[in-house]
Amino acid sequence: KQQKFKDTAFPDRSFLPKEKVVNNKIFSQYGDIPATLTYFSRGCVFKCAYCVYNVPNFLQVKSEVLIEKEIDYFKTNYGVKGILIKDEIAIHPNKKISSKVLNCLKNADIVWRGQTISIATREQLKLAAESGCLELSVGIETVDDQVKRTIDKSWQTQKKIQEFMKNCKEFGIKIKI
């Protein structure tokens, strides 16, 4: 039986050289921060026509227990103080799910960066900043309404993009588009 990602334990990295697990380059623009990368979720709930992350069209998020254990593993074994979250959507559109993940990060007292979409709310971005978020990469792709319809991304409006950017700026989160 295939195990679902949400129940998958994090990999043991002890057989790897330390420099393959943690380095100070991931957050170099923010200082000398030992960091690594990981995934807390897989998939996407949207159906953007060009994207490969939405097959199948659901998102699996690890439990708070698994997220906390992985962060603790990194901190204890590698002195990690920063995490690059490689999830397709680091701030889940569902506020209940995003709050769980962001609170795990906040309690860990680390900094992080990741990629997300432009529909994170002001409240989600405030919690992201409080949880140590320094930077978000955001897939805007286009603001042209016809192109958005063609690529099945009509849910992303110019108004939402502008509001997202304004909120990120308010909370000191750097944006890469």
LINQUI-V347472 format. One record per residue. RES is the residue in three letters. PHI is phi as a letter, one per 30 degrees, with the letter a starting at -180 (999 if undefined). PSI is psi in whole degrees, 0 to 359 (* if undefined). OMEGA is omega in whole degrees, -180 to 180 (* if undefined). Layout:
BEGIN
res=RES phi=PHI psi=PSI omega=OMEGA
res=RES phi=PHI psi=PSI omega=OMEGA
END
This chain:
BEGIN
res=LYS phi=999 psi=133 omega=-179
res=GLN phi=d psi=132 omega=179
res=GLN phi=d psi=137 omega=178
res=LYS phi=d psi=149 omega=-177
res=PHE phi=e psi=320 omega=-176
res=LYS phi=d psi=339 omega=180
res=ASP phi=c psi=5 omega=-177
res=THR phi=d psi=125 omega=177
res=ALA phi=d psi=156 omega=179
res=PHE phi=d psi=152 omega=-178
res=PRO phi=d psi=144 omega=173
res=ASP phi=d psi=125 omega=-178
res=ARG phi=c psi=10 omega=-173
res=SER phi=d psi=339 omega=180
res=PHE phi=d psi=352 omega=-180
res=LEU phi=c psi=150 omega=172
res=PRO phi=d psi=142 omega=-176
res=LYS phi=e psi=320 omega=-178
res=GLU phi=d psi=347 omega=176
res=LYS phi=d psi=347 omega=-179
res=VAL phi=c psi=319 omega=-175
res=VAL phi=b psi=143 omega=175
res=ASN phi=a psi=173 omega=-179
res=ASN phi=c psi=11 omega=-178
res=LYS phi=d psi=332 omega=-174
res=ILE phi=d psi=324 omega=-179
res=PHE phi=c psi=26 omega=-172
res=SER phi=e psi=329 omega=180
res=GLN phi=d psi=350 omega=180
res=TYR phi=c psi=0 omega=-180
res=GLY phi=k psi=194 omega=-176
res=ASP phi=c psi=80 omega=-174
res=ILE phi=c psi=113 omega=175
res=PRO phi=d psi=125 omega=-172
res=ALA phi=b psi=165 omega=177
res=THR phi=b psi=183 omega=178
res=LEU phi=b psi=155 omega=179
res=THR phi=a psi=174 omega=176
res=TYR phi=c psi=134 omega=172
res=PHE phi=c psi=348 omega=179
res=SER phi=a psi=166 omega=176
res=ARG phi=b psi=142 omega=174
res=GLY phi=j psi=185 omega=-178
res=CYS phi=a psi=149 omega=-179
res=VAL phi=c psi=352 omega=-178
res=PHE phi=c psi=169 omega=-175
res=LYS phi=b psi=40 omega=180
res=CYS phi=e psi=130 omega=-170
res=ALA phi=d psi=332 omega=-174
res=TYR phi=c psi=350 omega=-167
res=CYS phi=c psi=143 omega=178
res=VAL phi=c psi=353 omega=-176
res=TYR phi=d psi=355 omega=-176
res=ASN phi=c psi=23 omega=177
res=VAL phi=b psi=110 omega=-4
res=PRO phi=d psi=167 omega=-173
res=ASN phi=d psi=64 omega=173
res=PHE phi=a psi=164 omega=-177
res=LEU phi=c psi=132 omega=175
res=GLN phi=c psi=126 omega=-179
res=VAL phi=c psi=133 omega=178
res=LYS phi=d psi=155 omega=178
res=SER phi=d psi=160 omega=177
res=GLU phi=e psi=321 omega=180
res=VAL phi=d psi=313 omega=-180
res=LEU phi=d psi=321 omega=178
res=ILE phi=d psi=312 omega=-180
res=GLU phi=d psi=320 omega=178
res=LYS phi=d psi=318 omega=-179
res=GLU phi=d psi=315 omega=179
res=ILE phi=d psi=317 omega=179
res=ASP phi=d psi=320 omega=177
res=TYR phi=e psi=313 omega=180
res=PHE phi=d psi=315 omega=-178
res=LYS phi=d psi=314 omega=-176
res=THR phi=d psi=314 omega=-173
res=ASN phi=d psi=337 omega=-174
res=TYR phi=b psi=0 omega=-180
res=GLY phi=i psi=26 omega=-177
res=VAL phi=d psi=136 omega=176
res=LYS phi=b psi=359 omega=179
res=GLY phi=b psi=145 omega=179
res=ILE phi=b psi=131 omega=170
res=LEU phi=c psi=111 omega=-180
res=ILE phi=d psi=117 omega=-175
res=LYS phi=c psi=7 omega=179
res=ASP phi=e psi=151 omega=176
res=GLU phi=d psi=321 omega=178
res=ILE phi=b psi=100 omega=-176
res=ALA phi=d psi=330 omega=176
res=ILE phi=c psi=100 omega=-176
res=HIS phi=d psi=142 omega=179
res=PRO phi=d psi=332 omega=178
res=ASN phi=d psi=116 omega=-174
res=LYS phi=d psi=326 omega=180
res=LYS phi=d psi=316 omega=180
res=ILE phi=d psi=313 omega=-178
res=SER phi=d psi=323 omega=179
res=SER phi=d psi=320 omega=179
res=LYS phi=d psi=311 omega=-178
res=VAL phi=d psi=313 omega=-178
res=LEU phi=d psi=324 omega=177
res=ASN phi=d psi=324 omega=174
res=CYS phi=e psi=316 omega=180
res=LEU phi=d psi=318 omega=179
res=LYS phi=d psi=314 omega=-179
res=ASN phi=d psi=335 omega=-179
res=ALA phi=d psi=342 omega=179
res=ASP phi=h psi=56 omega=177
res=ILE phi=b psi=173 omega=170
res=VAL phi=c psi=158 omega=180
res=TRP phi=a psi=164 omega=173
res=ARG phi=b psi=160 omega=-179
res=GLY phi=a psi=187 omega=177
res=GLN phi=c psi=153 omega=-180
res=THR phi=a psi=191 omega=178
res=ILE phi=c psi=167 omega=-170
res=SER phi=d psi=11 omega=-179
res=ILE phi=c psi=8 omega=174
res=ALA phi=d psi=134 omega=-177
res=THR phi=d psi=169 omega=176
res=ARG phi=e psi=315 omega=-179
res=GLU phi=d psi=319 omega=178
res=GLN phi=d psi=319 omega=-180
res=LEU phi=d psi=326 omega=175
res=LYS phi=d psi=313 omega=178
res=LEU phi=d psi=323 omega=177
res=ALA phi=e psi=313 omega=179
res=ALA phi=d psi=317 omega=179
res=GLU phi=d psi=334 omega=-179
res=SER phi=d psi=0 omega=177
res=GLY phi=j psi=10 omega=-180
res=CYS phi=d psi=123 omega=178
res=LEU phi=c psi=331 omega=-170
res=GLU phi=a psi=142 omega=175
res=LEU phi=b psi=133 omega=170
res=SER phi=c psi=132 omega=-174
res=VAL phi=b psi=128 omega=177
res=GLY phi=d psi=97 omega=178
res=ILE phi=d psi=320 omega=-179
res=GLU phi=i psi=304 omega=-177
res=THR phi=a psi=158 omega=170
res=VAL phi=c psi=1 omega=179
res=ASP phi=d psi=122 omega=-176
res=ASP phi=d psi=320 omega=-180
res=GLN phi=d psi=317 omega=179
res=VAL phi=d psi=319 omega=179
res=LYS phi=e psi=320 omega=177
res=ARG phi=d psi=318 omega=-179
res=THR phi=d psi=321 omega=-178
res=ILE phi=c psi=12 omega=179
res=ASP phi=h psi=44 omega=179
res=LYS phi=b psi=36 omega=-178
res=SER phi=d psi=340 omega=179
res=TRP phi=d psi=341 omega=180
res=GLN phi=c psi=105 omega=-179
res=THR phi=c psi=160 omega=177
res=GLN phi=e psi=322 omega=179
res=LYS phi=d psi=317 omega=179
res=LYS phi=d psi=320 omega=179
res=ILE phi=d psi=313 omega=-179
res=GLN phi=d psi=319 omega=179
res=GLU phi=d psi=317 omega=177
res=PHE phi=e psi=311 omega=-179
res=MET phi=d psi=318 omega=179
res=LYS phi=d psi=316 omega=-179
res=ASN phi=d psi=319 omega=177
res=CYS phi=e psi=315 omega=180
res=LYS phi=d psi=317 omega=180
res=GLU phi=e psi=321 omega=-176
res=PHE phi=c psi=8 omega=175
res=GLY phi=i psi=25 omega=178
res=ILE phi=c psi=121 omega=178
res=LYS phi=d psi=143 omega=-179
res=ILE phi=c psi=137 omega=169
res=LYS phi=c psi=130 omega=-178
res=ILE phi=c psi=* omega=*
END
